Amino acid sequence: MSKNEIRIGITGQSGFVGTHLFNVLGQFPDKYIRVPFEDDYFKKKSCLEDFVNNCDVIIHLAAMNRHNDPQILFDTNVKLVKQIIEACKKTLSKPHIIFSSSIQEQSNNHYGRSKKEGRRLFELWAQTNNAHCSGLVIPNLFGPFGLPHYNSVVATFCHQLTHGEVPQVAVDAEIGLLYISELGSEIMAIIDKNQFNEDNSQTSVHMIRPTKTIRVSSLLAKLISFKESYYDQGFIPNLDNQFDLCLFNTFLCYIDKSDYFPFHLSRYSDSRGIFVETMKLKSGGQISFSTTNPGVTRGNHYHTRKAERFAVIRGKARIEMRRIGTEEKLSFILDGELPSFVDMPIWHTHNITNIGDDTLFTVFWINEHYNSEDTDTFFEEV
C-alpha cells in the first residue's frame, strides 16, 4: 500500500448512503483503500477492534432510524458510538472519525437527540485523544436505491408511481434535498483536507446545505410528470436542470426493469424501407431512424417552422434542397464511412436518395413531435 493511500471503513456499509460511498470510493483505487465492514462486527468485539485498527478514516453511518420504542432507538444509536470509541481506545487507534448526523439534531425527538449525543461523544474522544472528528449535519437525502417508507419521501413516491400505487402528500411542507452523490463529494473533500493536514482542528462541524428546496406537492408533481411522459409513453423529460436530472435518474432506478424493458417502438414499413421513432424528447422534439432501399428517394417536402437534421450513419446518400420560389438546387453527398449530417432550413424543400448498392441508414432529428393534425409538412419536388 502506498503511503498516500487512505484506508477508509464505513459502518453501515450495506445501507443507502454506505453502499453509495463504498462504490464511489472504489472508483479511486490508487487513492482510497476500502476496509470492509459487516454489521455483525458490533456483536464481535475482536472484529470491531481489528476494523478500527485498520482504518485511517471511519465514516460512521450505522444507526437505527425508526423503532416503535423511541428509547430503544436512542439507546441503540448511542451504544454504537460508544462501541467504536471503546474499540479505538483498546487498540490505541486514532482514525479520523466522520460522523453522519442529521438536521433533526435540533428536533425534540429521540432520533435527533441520539445523533446530537453521538456527535458529542465522538468530539470528546477526539479532544481527549488528540484525534480528529468531523461531524456532518446532513439534510434530507435522495438518490437511487433508497428504501421506500424509510430513507426518503423521494424513494417512497418513486416506488409507488412505478408499482401501481397512488402517492399521497401527508404534509405539504417545504423540504431541503441533497442528492446522494453531492454528499459523497462533500465527504471526500473533508477526507482529503484532513489527510493533507489542511484542517488542524481536532473537531469540526460541517453543516451540509441542501441544493434544492421544494414543496412536497411540487416534488410529487415532477415525479408524476416523469411517470406520465417517460414511464407511460417513453418520452425523455427535460433534463437541462441538474435537480431534474438527479430526480429522473433516481426515478429510473425504481422501475421493475424485467417487466418494463424492452419498451417496444412503433415500426412503419413500406416499399422504401422502414421508419422508427426511436426517441421523443420533452425538451426538443424526437429522434427517428430509417432504412432506405437502393435507388429510393424520401422526402420532397418542406416545413415552415420545424428544424430538422438528417444524419447518414451507413450507406451512401444524396441530399438535395431548394428554397421555395427559386430554381437553384443544392446537392450533398454523404457516406456512412464518414458519418455526417445536413440540417434543413425552413422554406426549403428537401429529399434524401439512396445512391449506393446497400441499405441506407439515416437518423433524423426534428424539434417537435409529429402531430397528424398539424404536420407543417408541404410536399413539393426539389
C-alpha positions in Angstrom: 0.0 0.0 0.0 1.3 3.5 -0.9 1.8 5.9 1.9 -0.6 8.2 0.0 -3.4 5.7 0.0 -6.1 6.3 2.6 -7.7 3.3 4.4 -11.4 4.0 4.8 -14.1 2.0 6.6 -17.8 2.6 6.5 -20.1 1.4 9.3 -23.5 0.8 7.9 -21.7 -0.1 4.6 -24.8 -2.0 3.3 -27.2 0.8 3.8 -28.4 3.5 1.4 -25.6 6.0 2.0 -23.0 3.4 2.8 -23.5 1.4 -0.4 -23.1 4.6 -2.5 -20.0 5.7 -0.7 -18.4 2.3 -0.9 -19.0 2.2 -4.6 -17.7 5.7 -5.2 -14.5 5.1 -3.2 -14.0 2.0 -5.4 -13.6 4.3 -8.4 -10.3 5.6 -6.9 -8.3 2.5 -6.1 -5.0 4.4 -6.3 -6.2 6.9 -3.6 -8.6 5.1 -1.3 -8.4 1.6 0.2 -11.8 0.3 1.3 -11.7 -1.6 4.6 -14.8 -3.9 4.5 -17.3 -3.7 7.3 -20.1 -6.0 8.3 -22.9 -5.2 10.7 -22.0 -8.3 12.8 -18.8 -6.5 13.9 -20.8 -4.7 16.5 -21.5 -8.1 18.0 -17.9 -9.3 17.7 -15.6 -7.2 19.8 -12.4 -8.5 18.2 -13.7 -7.9 14.7 -14.7 -4.3 15.5 -11.2 -3.7 17.1 -9.5 -5.1 14.0 -11.7 -2.9 11.9 -10.9 0.4 13.6 -7.2 -0.5 13.8 -7.0 -0.9 10.0 -8.7 2.4 9.2 -7.2 5.9 8.7 -10.8 7.1 8.3 -14.1 5.7 9.7 -17.3 7.1 8.3 -19.9 6.2 10.9 -23.3 5.8 9.3 -24.7 2.8 11.2 -27.8 3.9 13.1 -31.3 2.9 13.8 -33.7 5.3 12.0 -37.0 4.0 13.3 -38.4 1.9 16.1 -41.7 1.5 17.9 -39.9 2.3 21.2 -38.1 5.6 20.8 -35.9 4.9 23.8 -34.6 1.8 22.2 -33.7 3.8 19.1 -31.9 6.4 21.3 -30.0 3.8 23.3 -29.0 1.8 20.2 -27.5 4.7 18.3 -25.6 5.9 21.3 -24.3 2.4 22.1 -22.9 2.1 18.5 -20.9 5.2 19.0 -19.6 4.1 22.4 -18.6 0.7 20.9 -16.4 2.4 18.2 -14.8 4.7 20.8 -14.0 1.7 23.1 -12.5 -0.2 20.2 -10.3 2.8 19.3 -9.2 3.1 22.9 -8.5 -0.6 23.2 -6.3 -0.6 20.1 -4.8 2.9 20.6 -6.2 3.7 17.2 -6.8 7.3 16.2 -8.7 7.2 12.9 -10.4 10.3 11.6 -14.0 9.8 12.5 -16.6 11.3 10.2 -19.9 11.1 11.9 -23.2 11.3 10.0 -25.6 13.4 11.9 -28.9 15.0 10.8 -30.8 18.2 10.7 -33.0 16.5 13.2 -30.3 17.3 15.9 -32.4 20.4 16.7 -35.7 18.4 16.9 -37.1 17.2 20.2 -37.2 13.6 19.2 -35.2 10.6 20.2 -33.5 10.1 16.8 -32.3 13.7 16.7 -31.1 13.6 20.3 -29.3 10.3 19.6 -27.4 12.0 16.8 -26.5 15.0 18.8 -25.3 12.9 21.7 -23.3 10.7 19.3 -21.5 13.6 17.8 -20.8 15.0 21.3 -19.2 11.7 22.4 -17.0 11.5 19.3 -15.9 15.1 19.7 -15.0 14.4 23.4 -13.0 11.3 22.4 -11.1 13.3 19.7 -10.2 16.1 22.1 -9.1 13.7 24.8 -7.0 11.5 22.4 -5.5 14.1 20.0 -7.6 12.6 17.2 -9.9 14.1 14.6 -13.7 14.1 14.4 -15.8 15.7 11.7 -19.5 15.9 12.4 -21.8 16.2 9.3 -25.2 17.7 9.8 -27.0 16.3 6.7 -30.3 17.4 5.2 -32.8 15.1 3.6 -31.0 12.8 1.1 -32.4 11.2 -2.0 -30.9 9.1 -4.8 -31.1 5.6 -6.3 -31.8 2.5 -4.2 -33.1 4.3 -1.1 -35.8 2.2 0.7 -39.4 3.5 0.3 -41.1 4.4 3.5 -37.7 4.6 5.2 -34.9 6.6 3.6 -36.7 9.3 1.7 -40.0 10.6 0.6 -38.5 10.6 -2.9 -37.9 6.9 -2.7 -41.5 6.4 -1.5 -43.0 8.4 -4.3 -40.8 6.7 -7.0 -41.7 3.3 -5.7 -45.4 4.0 -5.6 -45.6 5.6 -9.0 -43.7 2.6 -10.7 -45.7 -0.1 -8.8 -49.3 0.9 -9.4 -49.8 2.8 -6.2 -51.1 6.3 -5.7 -48.9 8.6 -3.6 -50.4 10.9 -1.1 -49.0 14.2 0.4 -49.5 13.9 4.1 -47.9 17.3 5.0 -47.2 19.8 2.2 -44.1 21.1 3.8 -41.1 22.8 2.1 -38.1 20.4 2.3 -34.4 20.8 1.5 -33.0 18.0 -0.5 -29.4 16.8 -1.2 -28.5 14.3 -3.9 -26.6 11.3 -2.6 -23.6 11.9 -4.9 -23.4 15.5 -3.7 -22.9 14.2 -0.2 -20.3 11.8 -1.4 -18.3 14.7 -2.9 -18.5 16.6 0.4 -17.3 13.7 2.4 -14.3 13.0 0.1 -13.3 16.7 0.2 -13.4 16.5 4.1 -11.2 13.3 4.0 -8.7 14.9 1.6 -8.5 18.1 3.6 -7.8 16.3 6.8 -5.4 13.8 5.3 -3.2 16.5 3.9 -3.2 18.5 7.1 -5.2 21.4 5.8 -7.5 21.1 8.8 -5.6 21.1 12.0 -8.6 21.3 14.3 -9.4 18.2 16.3 -13.2 18.6 15.8 -15.3 20.3 13.2 -18.9 20.6 12.3 -20.0 20.7 8.7 -23.5 22.0 8.0 -24.2 20.3 4.7 -26.6 22.6 2.8 -29.4 21.2 0.6 -29.0 22.0 -3.1 -32.7 22.1 -3.7 -35.7 23.4 -1.6 -39.1 22.3 -2.8 -42.6 21.7 -1.5 -43.6 18.1 -1.2 -46.6 18.7 -3.6 -44.2 20.2 -6.2 -41.8 17.3 -5.8 -44.7 14.8 -6.4 -45.9 16.8 -9.4 -42.4 16.4 -11.0 -42.3 12.7 -10.4 -45.9 12.3 -11.8 -44.8 14.1 -14.9 -41.9 11.5 -15.3 -44.4 8.7 -14.8 -46.9 10.1 -17.4 -44.3 11.1 -20.0 -41.5 8.6 -19.6 -43.0 5.5 -17.9 -46.2 5.6 -19.8 -45.1 6.9 -23.2 -41.3 6.6 -23.3 -40.7 10.3 -23.7 -37.4 11.6 -22.3 -38.2 14.5 -20.0 -36.5 17.9 -20.0 -33.2 17.3 -18.1 -31.4 20.6 -18.5 -31.8 21.3 -14.8 -29.4 19.5 -12.5 -32.0 18.7 -9.9 -34.4 17.3 -12.5 -31.6 15.1 -13.9 -30.8 13.7 -10.5 -34.5 13.2 -9.8 -35.1 11.4 -13.1 -32.0 9.2 -12.6 -33.4 8.3 -9.2 -36.9 7.6 -10.6 -35.5 5.3 -13.3 -33.9 3.0 -10.7 -37.3 2.2 -9.2 -38.7 0.8 -12.3 -39.0 -3.0 -12.4 -36.7 -3.4 -15.3 -37.6 -7.1 -16.1 -41.2 -6.0 -16.6 -40.8 -2.7 -18.3 -38.0 -3.3 -20.8 -37.8 -3.7 -23.7 -40.1 -0.8 -24.4 -41.5 -1.6 -27.9 -41.3 1.2 -30.5 -43.7 1.7 -33.4 -42.3 0.4 -36.7 -43.5 1.6 -40.1 -42.6 -0.3 -43.2 -43.3 0.3 -46.9 -41.5 -0.2 -50.2 -39.0 2.5 -49.4 -37.7 0.7 -46.2 -38.6 1.1 -42.5 -39.1 4.1 -40.3 -39.0 4.0 -36.4 -39.5 6.9 -34.0 -36.7 5.9 -31.6 -36.8 8.8 -29.0 -39.2 11.6 -28.2 -37.8 14.4 -26.1 -39.8 16.8 -24.0 -37.1 19.3 -24.3 -36.7 19.1 -28.1 -38.8 17.0 -30.4 -38.0 13.5 -31.5 -35.3 11.3 -33.0 -36.1 8.7 -35.6 -34.3 6.0 -37.6 -35.0 4.8 -41.1 -33.7 2.4 -43.7 -33.9 3.3 -47.3 -33.6 0.8 -50.1 -31.2 1.4 -53.0 -32.5 3.9 -55.6 -35.3 5.1 -53.3 -36.0 8.7 -52.5 -37.6 10.0 -49.3 -38.9 13.5 -48.7 -39.6 16.1 -51.3 -41.3 18.3 -48.8 -40.6 21.5 -46.8 -41.5 22.9 -43.4 -42.3 26.5 -42.3 -41.4 26.2 -38.6 -39.7 22.8 -38.0 -36.0 22.5 -37.5 -34.7 19.1 -38.9 -31.5 17.2 -39.2 -30.6 14.2 -41.5 -27.6 12.2 -40.4 -26.3 9.3 -42.5 -24.6 6.6 -40.5 -24.4 3.8 -43.0 -24.6 3.6 -46.8 -24.3 6.4 -49.4 -26.9 9.2 -49.9 -27.6 12.3 -51.9 -29.4 15.0 -50.0 -30.9 17.8 -52.2 -32.6 21.0 -51.2 -34.1 24.0 -52.9 -35.6 27.2 -51.5 -39.2 27.6 -52.3 -39.8 30.1 -55.1 -36.3 29.7 -56.5 -34.7 27.3 -59.0 -31.3 26.8 -57.5 -30.8 23.3 -56.2 -28.1 22.3 -53.7 -26.8 18.7 -53.6 -24.7 17.0 -50.9 -23.2 13.5 -51.0 -23.0 11.7 -47.6 -21.3 8.5 -46.9 -21.7 6.3 -43.7 -17.9 5.6 -43.8 -17.6 9.3 -42.6 -20.9 9.8 -40.7 -22.2 13.3 -41.4 -25.4 15.4 -41.4 -27.2 18.1 -43.2 -29.7 20.4 -41.5 -32.8 21.6 -43.3 -33.7 25.3 -43.3 -37.3 26.2 -43.2 -39.0 27.0 -46.6 -36.5 24.7 -48.3 -38.0 21.6 -49.9 -35.6 18.6 -49.5 -35.1 15.0 -50.1 -32.7 12.1 -49.5 -31.9 9.4 -52.0 -30.0 6.1 -51.5 -27.4 6.2 -54.3 -25.5 3.2 -53.0 -25.8 -0.5 -53.5 -26.6 -1.3 -49.9 -29.4 -0.3 -47.5 -29.1 3.3 -46.3 -29.3 4.0 -42.6 -30.4 7.5 -41.6 -31.1 9.1 -38.2 -33.5 12.1 -38.2 -34.0 14.7 -35.5 -36.8 17.2 -35.6 -37.6 19.8 -32.9 -41.3 18.9 -32.3 -43.3 15.7 -32.0 -45.3 14.6 -35.0 -48.9 15.9 -35.0 -51.1 14.4 -37.7 -53.5 17.4 -37.3 -50.7 20.0 -37.8 -47.8 18.4 -39.7 -46.2 21.6 -41.0 -45.2 19.4 -44.0 -45.9 20.6 -47.5 -45.0 18.4 -50.5 -43.0 19.8 -53.4 -40.4 18.2 -55.6 -36.9 19.5 -55.1 
